[in-house]
Amino acid sequence: MGAAWSRGMSLVREAAARFRLRLEKGRIEDIPALCDFVATRSSFVAQKKLYGYLKARMGTRYPSMFEDDVFVESINIAKLHVFAACLSDLTVYAVARVAPCEGMDRDEITALAHHCFEAGLAHNGENLPDEETVWKWRDRFASRIRDLHWQNAGAGFDCFVESPQALYKWAPIADELKKYDREIIENSIRFAFGEVTRSFRQRADPAALARHWCERGASA
């Protein structure tokens, strides 16, 4: 039990150290800052909610499960898929807040969304799975934003839909148990993003972000 607990807590501490929310309060006024915010917060929410659900569901058995290599591999797979879904959701939200500014046209908005999503993938490049899986994420994101109504997304509609589904689907808990938790799982990740979006609204300057993107051009 002691060794399992140590291994489990080591993994959790490593995840927390890598993905914890930064405490900076500076303004988000340029594209690198926007991409950094989206990438780090997506990672944080994905890890926090996945590990939190597993710990709550397993109770005292949680540490010992880290002795099971198959289970650990399942967690590693799950956290990447949940991260990709979180990245998709938060990218849509953040770009939708920028979209109405500076007369940006649809091509410019779409290009910014792709840039932000790719930057998030690159931020976690060393941990990504095989290229085929990553391309599936890219294709899913491209399909999502192809006909997206950005004004509705900016009002908060249709933003946080991928991550609740991904957390429910990929969490390595038996389906016969997980089915009782669906509402709790999905609401928990939406609540976590509520805190993130409040921070974004407080810190971001959408007009400055739009200007910076238009000045850099879609090739930025």
C-alpha positions as CSV (number, residue, x, y, z in Angstrom):
1,M,0.0,0.0,0.0
2,G,2.8,2.4,0.9
3,A,4.6,1.9,-2.5
4,A,1.3,2.3,-4.4
5,W,0.4,5.4,-2.5
6,S,3.8,6.9,-3.1
7,R,3.6,6.1,-6.9
8,G,0.1,7.4,-7.1
9,M,0.8,10.6,-5.3
10,S,4.0,11.2,-7.3
11,L,1.9,11.1,-10.5
12,V,-0.6,13.4,-9.1
13,R,2.0,15.9,-7.8
14,E,3.7,15.8,-11.2
15,A,0.5,16.5,-12.9
16,A,-0.3,19.3,-10.5
17,A,3.1,20.9,-10.9
18,R,2.9,20.8,-14.7
19,F,-0.6,22.0,-15.1
20,R,-1.6,24.0,-12.1
21,L,-3.1,27.4,-12.8
22,R,-0.6,30.2,-12.9
23,L,-1.2,33.0,-10.5
24,E,-0.3,35.9,-12.8
25,K,-2.8,38.7,-13.0
26,G,-1.5,40.4,-16.1
27,R,-3.6,41.4,-19.1
28,I,-4.0,39.1,-22.0
29,E,-3.3,41.4,-24.9
30,D,-1.4,39.5,-27.5
31,I,-1.7,36.2,-29.3
32,P,1.1,34.3,-27.4
33,A,-0.6,35.3,-24.1
34,L,-3.9,34.1,-25.5
35,C,-2.5,30.8,-26.6
36,D,-0.7,30.3,-23.3
37,F,-3.8,30.9,-21.3
38,V,-5.9,28.5,-23.4
39,A,-3.2,25.7,-23.3
40,T,-2.4,25.9,-19.6
41,R,-6.0,26.2,-18.5
42,S,-7.1,23.3,-20.7
43,S,-4.4,21.1,-19.3
44,F,-5.2,22.1,-15.7
45,V,-8.9,21.5,-16.0
46,A,-8.4,18.1,-17.8
47,Q,-6.1,16.8,-15.2
48,K,-7.9,18.2,-12.2
49,K,-11.3,16.8,-13.2
50,L,-10.0,13.4,-14.3
51,Y,-7.9,12.7,-11.2
52,G,-10.6,14.2,-9.0
53,Y,-13.3,11.9,-10.4
54,L,-11.1,8.8,-10.2
55,K,-10.2,9.6,-6.6
56,A,-13.8,10.3,-5.6
57,R,-15.1,7.1,-7.3
58,M,-12.4,4.8,-6.0
59,G,-12.1,6.1,-2.5
60,T,-9.5,4.2,-0.4
61,R,-8.6,2.0,-3.4
62,Y,-7.4,5.0,-5.4
63,P,-3.6,4.8,-4.4
64,S,-3.4,1.0,-4.9
65,M,-4.7,1.3,-8.5
66,F,-1.4,2.9,-9.5
67,E,0.2,-0.5,-9.0
68,D,-1.7,-1.6,-12.1
69,D,0.2,-0.8,-15.2
70,V,-2.9,-1.3,-17.4
71,F,-4.9,1.2,-15.2
72,V,-2.0,3.8,-15.4
73,E,-1.9,3.5,-19.1
74,S,-5.7,4.0,-19.2
75,I,-5.3,7.2,-17.2
76,N,-2.6,8.4,-19.6
77,I,-4.8,7.8,-22.6
78,A,-7.8,9.4,-20.9
79,K,-6.0,12.6,-19.9
80,L,-4.8,13.2,-23.4
81,H,-8.3,12.8,-24.9
82,V,-9.9,15.0,-22.2
83,F,-7.2,17.6,-22.7
84,A,-7.9,17.7,-26.5
85,A,-11.6,18.2,-25.8
86,C,-10.9,20.9,-23.2
87,L,-8.6,22.6,-25.7
88,S,-11.3,22.6,-28.3
89,D,-13.9,24.0,-25.9
90,L,-11.7,26.8,-24.5
91,T,-10.3,27.7,-27.9
92,V,-13.8,28.2,-29.2
93,Y,-14.8,30.3,-26.1
94,A,-11.7,32.5,-26.2
95,V,-11.8,33.1,-29.9
96,A,-15.5,33.8,-29.9
97,R,-14.8,36.6,-27.4
98,V,-12.3,38.1,-29.8
99,A,-14.3,37.5,-33.0
100,P,-16.6,40.6,-32.9
101,C,-13.6,43.1,-32.6
102,E,-11.8,45.1,-35.2
103,G,-14.1,44.0,-38.1
104,M,-12.6,40.5,-38.2
105,D,-14.0,38.4,-41.1
106,R,-14.8,34.7,-40.9
107,D,-11.5,33.6,-42.5
108,E,-9.5,35.6,-39.9
109,I,-11.6,34.2,-37.0
110,T,-11.2,30.6,-38.3
111,A,-7.4,31.1,-38.8
112,L,-7.1,32.4,-35.2
113,A,-9.0,29.4,-33.9
114,H,-6.8,27.0,-35.7
115,H,-3.7,28.8,-34.6
116,C,-4.8,28.7,-30.9
117,F,-5.7,25.0,-31.1
118,E,-2.3,24.1,-32.8
119,A,-0.4,26.2,-30.2
120,G,-2.2,24.2,-27.4
121,L,-1.2,20.9,-29.0
122,A,2.4,22.1,-29.4
123,H,2.5,23.3,-25.8
124,N,2.0,19.6,-24.8
125,G,3.8,18.1,-27.8
126,E,6.1,15.8,-25.8
127,N,3.0,14.1,-24.2
128,L,0.8,13.7,-27.3
129,P,-0.2,10.3,-28.6
130,D,0.4,8.9,-32.1
131,E,0.1,11.3,-35.1
132,E,-3.1,9.5,-36.3
133,T,-4.9,10.3,-33.1
134,V,-3.7,13.9,-33.2
135,W,-4.9,14.3,-36.7
136,K,-8.3,13.0,-35.7
137,W,-8.4,15.8,-33.0
138,R,-7.5,18.3,-35.7
139,D,-10.2,17.0,-38.1
140,R,-12.8,17.1,-35.3
141,F,-11.9,20.6,-34.4
142,A,-12.0,21.8,-38.0
143,S,-15.4,20.2,-38.5
144,R,-16.7,21.9,-35.3
145,I,-15.7,25.4,-36.3
146,R,-16.5,25.1,-40.0
147,D,-20.1,26.3,-39.6
148,L,-19.9,27.6,-36.1
149,H,-22.0,30.6,-35.2
150,W,-19.3,32.7,-33.5
151,Q,-21.8,35.2,-32.1
152,N,-23.7,32.5,-30.2
153,A,-20.4,31.0,-29.0
154,G,-19.4,34.4,-27.7
155,A,-22.5,34.5,-25.7
156,G,-21.6,31.2,-24.1
157,F,-23.6,28.8,-26.2
158,D,-22.1,25.6,-27.7
159,C,-18.6,26.2,-26.2
160,F,-18.2,23.7,-23.4
161,V,-19.7,20.6,-25.0
162,E,-16.7,18.4,-26.0
163,S,-15.0,18.2,-22.6
164,P,-17.9,16.9,-20.5
165,Q,-18.5,14.2,-23.1
166,A,-14.8,13.3,-23.2
167,L,-14.4,13.1,-19.4
168,Y,-17.4,10.8,-19.2
169,K,-16.3,8.6,-22.2
170,W,-12.6,8.2,-21.3
171,A,-12.5,8.1,-17.5
172,P,-11.3,4.5,-16.8
173,I,-14.2,3.5,-14.7
174,A,-16.5,0.6,-15.4
175,D,-19.5,1.7,-17.5
176,E,-22.0,0.1,-15.1
177,L,-20.7,2.4,-12.4
178,K,-19.9,5.4,-14.5
179,K,-23.5,5.7,-15.8
180,Y,-24.7,6.8,-12.4
181,D,-22.2,9.6,-12.4
182,R,-22.8,11.2,-15.8
183,E,-24.6,14.4,-14.6
184,I,-22.0,14.9,-11.8
185,I,-19.1,14.4,-14.2
186,E,-20.3,16.7,-16.8
187,N,-21.4,19.5,-14.4
188,S,-18.1,19.3,-12.6
189,I,-16.0,20.2,-15.7
190,R,-18.4,22.9,-16.7
191,F,-18.1,24.4,-13.2
192,A,-14.3,24.3,-13.5
193,F,-14.5,26.2,-16.8
194,G,-16.8,28.7,-15.1
195,E,-13.8,29.8,-13.0
196,V,-11.5,29.9,-16.0
197,T,-13.9,32.0,-18.2
198,R,-14.3,34.5,-15.3
199,S,-10.6,34.9,-15.2
200,F,-10.4,35.3,-19.0
201,R,-13.1,38.0,-19.0
202,Q,-11.3,39.9,-16.2
203,R,-7.8,39.7,-17.9
204,A,-8.4,39.7,-21.6
205,D,-8.5,42.7,-23.9
206,P,-10.4,41.3,-26.9
207,A,-9.9,44.4,-29.1
208,A,-6.2,44.3,-28.5
209,L,-6.1,40.6,-29.3
210,A,-8.0,41.1,-32.5
211,R,-5.6,44.0,-33.5
212,H,-2.6,41.9,-32.7
213,W,-3.9,39.0,-34.8
214,C,-4.8,41.2,-37.8
215,E,-1.4,42.9,-37.6
216,R,0.5,39.5,-37.5
217,G,-1.7,38.1,-40.3
218,A,-3.2,34.7,-40.5
219,S,0.3,33.2,-41.0
220,A,1.3,34.2,-37.4
